[in-house]
Amino acid sequence: MWVVPIALFASFAPFVRPNWGAKHYDRLCLGLRLGFQFCLCWGAIVAIALGIGGSLVASVFDKDPEVVEVAAKYLLIVPISYGAFGMISISNTTFNALGKPLSSMLITVARMLCLYVPLAYLGSWLFGINGIFAAACFANFAVGIGAYIWHQKNFCLNNLTDVKQLVTEQ
């Protein structure tokens, strides 16, 4: 399930560095956009598959009906946000490849400490285990969208002006 996206994340660093260094911002933006789109599509496929077959998957690992029920709930709720989590991973890989590990850390801290932990606590109090799963889903979506906007603003929109200037100068 995660092997394909992990391969994508691993290939991003060697893609980002040379394109950024060569000022091929248009190619970098296209790669980011395609990577984000792939994550969303792959995430949707996985979410549908796990939503339909979550109980079956859970029962392979444990026969206890309570465990299967909780695992099936998890596999119904959290995978909805796997595509957004993939976008976060691409974003973190991109920032690390560009020598901006603090930006990558900021994304991770925002997701875990600022959103997921407080929302999981609140969700648990209000809705039990489903609230915890929903908090994970919301945190992934919120930070995934934020990462997308951050990349568009800092790597694509501003630098497309530079690309146009380079093209007109040549």
Order of alpha helices (4+ residues) and beta strands (2+ residues): alpha-alpha-alpha-alpha-alpha-alpha-alpha-alpha
